Amino acid sequence: MQKKHKIILAISIVPVIIAGSILVFFTKRSMAAQGAEEKRYPVKTIAVQPGVFVPFGEYGGFVQGKDQSIVSSKINGRLVEMKKYDGDIVHKGDVIAVINADELAQQVVNAQKMISSLEDTLQDTKKYYEQKVDEAKDDDASKEVVSSAKKLRSLQVQSVQNSIVEAQGNLQLAQSFAKETIVRAPFDGVIVRTFQESSQIVGPATPLFEIADMSELQVELFVAKDAMLELPVNARVDILIGESKKVLVGTVTSVGKRAQSSAQQARITVKIEEKTNVQIGQYVTVQLPHNVIYDDAIVIPEDAILQKYDETFVFVVENDRAIMRKIDLGVIYDGKAAVTSGISSGEHVIVEGMHTVRDRYYVKVYD
């Protein structure tokens, strides 16, 4: 009987213990939450004011010379010697390669022999038909016979002369191609790229060198027309080079459409005004003004913007509390963002410490 009473007593105590534990747990949780709410989290803010915001787009391109072209072979032959290589400076008319073209040389010799032979034939033809005309006169032939002999003489002589003219044309053509065995620089510049090596066989249009005129450097860009503000010729722009993003001054020299492009793109050429530390083929970034310019925009640091699911928001400080504020954004550029709605002039946006607070947490603003 006594054992039964102990069991009943134990069973009746268990709910009391459970209820007490639950009460203690929620009391501690409530106290912790109250403590978190009353704790002041350090944050840094900025007071936002409307102002002009001019975003820029950054477009990449490679530095090239004002004149930059591929020098190709114009004849079939074997490269006897490459006289210049990458990085070599050349002047207009300098020999940069030599091509061996034995076939062309033989064509010149053959054409010269043909002309010499035809000239001998012409002299023999003239003598022969002159003799025929004289014979017709001595035989007291009629005027018609003499006239016919003269016409035949003229036709035969003209035929040989035509053959000589054709042979001379072939000679000039062969000599012209023979000159192409010596490849010369078309203008002053620097060898940007060498495509071939000595002893290789080349033919018409085989690229040999790429030469660039170093007197003026430029960058060619292709930009979507709907993303860029219309630029006038001679407009100044910034050019960024290297990892340090060193800024150089550039001048727009031409603006046109991209050839054979279905997309609406502008082809922009920018002259590099300062050639210090810039090399042909170097990749650079050019800043061009965006087609959207904000005259009265609230601008905040991009780092102050937070994302939650598909919403964009920031924290503003009101009555010493962090208040979550949903915002809409315009263009983001260079670490700054234009806010189109959600923040008003004069409000204080948290720019440091926003990751440690939640909505309605107490905060302490520090400088």
C-alpha positions in Angstrom: 0.0 0.0 0.0 2.8 2.4 0.9 4.5 1.6 -2.4 1.4 2.4 -4.3 1.2 5.9 -2.6 4.8 6.6 -3.6 4.1 5.8 -7.2 1.0 8.1 -7.3 3.0 10.9 -5.6 5.8 10.5 -8.2 3.3 10.6 -11.1 1.7 13.8 -9.7 5.1 15.5 -9.3 6.2 15.0 -12.9 3.7 17.4 -14.6 4.7 20.0 -12.0 8.4 19.6 -12.9 7.7 19.8 -16.7 5.5 22.9 -16.3 8.2 24.5 -14.2 10.9 23.8 -16.8 8.8 25.2 -19.6 8.1 28.3 -17.6 11.8 28.8 -16.8 12.7 28.2 -20.5 10.3 30.9 -21.9 11.2 33.3 -19.1 14.9 33.0 -20.0 14.0 33.4 -23.7 11.9 36.4 -23.0 14.7 38.0 -21.0 17.3 37.2 -23.7 15.1 38.8 -26.3 14.5 41.8 -24.2 18.2 42.0 -23.6 18.9 41.8 -27.3 16.3 44.5 -27.9 17.7 46.8 -25.3 21.3 46.2 -26.3 22.6 49.0 -28.5 24.5 47.7 -31.6 27.2 50.1 -32.9 26.6 51.3 -36.4 27.7 54.0 -38.8 25.3 56.0 -40.9 25.2 58.7 -43.6 22.6 61.3 -44.1 21.4 61.0 -47.7 20.7 64.1 -49.8 19.5 64.3 -53.4 22.2 65.3 -56.0 23.5 64.7 -59.5 24.6 61.2 -60.3 26.4 60.5 -63.5 27.1 56.8 -63.9 29.6 55.5 -66.4 29.9 52.2 -68.3 33.2 50.5 -68.6 34.2 49.0 -72.0 37.3 47.0 -72.7 39.5 47.1 -75.8 43.0 46.6 -77.0 45.6 49.3 -77.7 46.5 49.6 -81.3 48.3 52.0 -83.6 46.6 54.5 -85.7 47.8 52.6 -88.8 47.9 48.9 -88.1 47.9 46.3 -90.8 48.9 42.8 -91.9 51.7 42.5 -94.4 51.2 39.5 -96.6 53.1 37.7 -99.3 51.9 38.5 -102.9 53.7 35.6 -104.6 54.3 31.9 -104.2 57.7 31.0 -102.9 59.9 30.0 -100.0 60.8 32.4 -97.2 64.6 32.8 -97.5 65.0 35.1 -94.6 62.8 36.9 -92.0 64.8 40.1 -91.2 62.5 41.5 -88.5 60.7 40.0 -85.5 58.3 40.9 -82.7 59.1 44.3 -81.1 61.5 45.4 -83.8 61.2 49.0 -85.0 61.0 49.5 -88.8 60.9 52.4 -91.2 59.0 52.7 -94.4 60.8 50.8 -97.1 62.9 48.7 -94.8 63.4 45.1 -96.0 61.6 42.9 -93.6 61.6 39.5 -95.4 63.1 37.9 -98.6 61.2 35.3 -100.6 62.9 33.0 -103.1 60.8 32.7 -106.3 62.8 30.8 -108.9 59.8 30.3 -111.1 59.2 34.1 -111.3 62.9 34.7 -112.2 62.6 32.1 -115.0 59.4 33.8 -116.2 61.3 37.1 -116.5 64.1 35.5 -118.4 61.6 33.7 -120.7 59.7 36.9 -121.4 63.0 38.8 -122.2 64.0 36.0 -124.6 60.5 36.1 -126.2 60.7 39.8 -126.8 64.2 39.5 -128.3 63.0 36.7 -130.6 59.9 38.6 -131.7 62.0 41.7 -132.4 64.2 39.6 -134.8 61.1 38.2 -136.3 59.7 41.7 -136.9 62.8 42.8 -138.7 62.8 39.6 -140.9 59.1 40.1 -141.6 59.6 43.7 -142.7 62.5 42.7 -145.0 60.6 39.8 -146.5 57.4 41.7 -147.3 59.3 44.8 -148.4 61.0 42.5 -150.9 57.6 41.2 -152.1 56.3 44.7 -152.7 59.5 45.6 -154.6 59.1 42.5 -156.7 55.5 43.4 -157.5 56.6 46.9 -158.7 59.5 45.5 -160.8 57.2 43.1 -162.6 55.0 46.0 -163.7 52.2 44.5 -161.7 48.9 46.4 -161.6 48.2 48.9 -158.9 45.8 46.4 -157.2 48.6 43.8 -156.9 51.0 46.3 -155.4 48.4 47.6 -153.1 47.5 44.0 -152.0 51.2 43.3 -151.3 51.5 46.4 -149.2 48.4 45.5 -147.2 49.7 42.0 -146.5 53.0 43.5 -145.4 51.2 45.8 -143.0 49.1 43.0 -141.6 52.0 40.7 -141.0 54.1 43.5 -139.4 51.2 44.5 -137.2 50.7 40.9 -136.0 54.3 40.6 -135.0 54.2 44.0 -133.2 51.1 42.9 -131.3 53.0 39.8 -130.2 55.8 42.0 -129.0 53.5 44.3 -127.0 51.9 41.2 -125.4 55.4 39.8 -124.5 56.4 43.2 -123.1 53.2 43.1 -120.9 54.1 39.6 -119.7 57.6 40.8 -118.9 56.4 43.8 -116.9 54.0 41.6 -115.0 56.8 39.0 -114.2 59.2 41.8 -113.2 56.5 43.3 -111.0 55.9 40.0 -109.2 59.7 39.5 -109.1 60.0 42.7 -107.1 57.7 41.2 -104.5 60.4 38.7 -103.5 61.7 41.6 -101.4 59.1 42.5 -98.7 59.3 46.0 -97.4 57.7 47.8 -94.4 54.7 49.9 -95.7 55.1 52.6 -93.0 57.1 53.6 -89.9 56.2 51.4 -87.0 56.9 48.4 -84.8 56.5 44.7 -85.6 53.5 43.6 -83.4 53.4 40.0 -84.5 55.4 37.6 -86.7 53.4 34.9 -88.4 56.0 32.8 -90.2 59.5 31.5 -89.9 62.3 31.2 -92.4 62.2 28.3 -95.0 58.4 28.1 -94.9 56.5 28.0 -98.2 54.1 31.0 -98.6 51.6 32.1 -101.2 49.5 35.1 -102.1 47.7 36.5 -99.0 49.8 34.4 -96.6 50.3 36.8 -93.5 53.9 37.5 -92.7 53.9 40.4 -90.2 51.5 42.7 -88.3 52.9 46.3 -88.2 51.6 49.1 -86.0 52.2 52.9 -86.3 53.4 53.9 -82.8 53.1 57.7 -83.4 49.5 57.6 -82.2 47.8 55.0 -80.1 44.1 54.4 -79.9 41.4 52.0 -78.6 38.5 50.8 -80.7 35.3 50.0 -78.8 31.9 48.5 -79.8 29.2 49.7 -77.5 25.4 49.1 -77.5 23.8 52.3 -78.6 21.0 52.2 -76.1 23.5 51.9 -73.1 25.6 54.9 -73.9 25.2 58.6 -73.9 25.8 60.1 -77.3 29.3 61.3 -77.5 30.6 64.2 -79.7 33.9 63.9 -81.5 36.7 65.4 -79.3 34.9 64.5 -76.1 37.4 63.7 -73.3 37.1 60.3 -71.6 39.1 58.3 -68.9 41.1 55.3 -69.8 42.0 52.8 -67.0 45.2 50.7 -67.4 46.7 47.9 -65.3 45.6 46.4 -62.1 46.1 49.7 -60.3 43.5 51.3 -62.7 45.8 54.2 -63.5 43.8 56.9 -65.3 44.9 58.2 -68.6 43.2 60.9 -70.7 41.6 59.9 -74.0 39.8 61.8 -76.8 37.0 60.4 -78.9 38.1 60.7 -82.6 35.3 59.0 -84.3 31.8 57.6 -83.6 30.0 55.4 -86.2 28.0 52.3 -86.6 29.5 48.8 -86.6 29.9 47.4 -90.0 27.8 44.3 -90.9 26.2 44.1 -87.5 22.5 43.4 -86.9 22.8 44.8 -83.4 22.6 48.5 -82.8 26.1 49.2 -81.8 28.3 52.2 -82.0 31.9 51.9 -83.2 34.0 54.3 -81.1 37.6 55.2 -81.6 39.5 56.8 -78.7 42.9 58.4 -79.0 45.2 57.9 -76.1 46.7 61.3 -75.2 49.4 59.9 -72.9 51.5 57.0 -74.2 53.4 56.5 -70.9 53.3 52.8 -69.8 51.0 51.8 -72.6 51.9 49.1 -75.1 50.4 47.9 -78.4 48.1 45.0 -77.7 47.5 45.9 -74.0 44.0 45.5 -72.7 42.5 48.8 -71.3 39.1 49.9 -70.0 37.5 53.1 -71.2 34.8 54.9 -69.2 31.9 56.2 -71.2 28.9 58.1 -69.7 25.7 56.0 -69.3 22.6 57.1 -71.2 20.8 57.6 -67.8 21.9 60.6 -65.8 20.2 61.4 -62.5 19.7 65.1 -61.8 18.0 64.6 -58.4 19.0 61.2 -57.1 19.4 59.7 -53.6 22.8 57.9 -53.8 24.0 55.4 -51.3 27.1 53.1 -51.1 26.5 49.8 -52.8 27.8 48.0 -49.7 24.9 49.3 -47.6 22.4 47.3 -49.8 21.1 44.0 -48.4 19.2 41.2 -50.1 16.5 39.0 -48.6 14.9 36.5 -51.0 13.8 38.7 -53.9 13.7 41.9 -51.9 16.3 44.7 -51.7 16.5 46.7 -48.6 18.6 48.9 -46.3 18.5 49.8 -42.6 17.7 53.4 -41.6 17.9 54.8 -38.1 14.7 56.1 -36.5 14.4 56.8 -32.8 17.6 54.9 -32.0 16.3 51.8 -33.8 17.3 50.1 -37.0 14.4 50.0 -39.3 14.3 47.7 -42.3 13.4 49.7 -45.5 12.6 48.1 -48.8 14.0 50.1 -51.7 14.1 50.2 -55.5 17.3 50.8 -57.4 18.4 52.5 -60.6 21.9 52.2 -62.0 24.8 51.0 -59.8 28.2 52.3 -60.7 31.6 52.5 -59.1 30.4 51.3 -55.7 27.4 53.7 -55.6 23.7 53.1 -56.3 20.9 55.4 -57.3 17.8 54.8 -55.1 14.6 55.5 -57.0 12.2 54.8 -54.1 12.2 53.8 -50.5 14.4 56.5 -48.9 13.7 60.2 -48.4 16.1 63.1 -48.2 17.7 63.6 -44.8 17.2 60.0 -43.6 20.2 58.2 -42.0 21.2 55.0 -43.8 23.3 52.5 -42.0 26.5 51.9 -44.0 28.5 49.9 -41.4 27.2 47.4 -38.9 24.0 46.6 -40.9 24.9 42.9 -40.9 24.7 42.7 -37.1 21.3 44.2 -36.6 17.7 43.2 -37.3 14.5 45.1 -37.7 13.8 47.4 -34.7 17.1 46.6 -32.9 18.4 49.5 -30.8 21.5 51.0 -32.2 24.3 53.4 -31.2 25.5 55.6 -34.0 29.3 56.4 -34.0 31.3 58.6 -36.2 
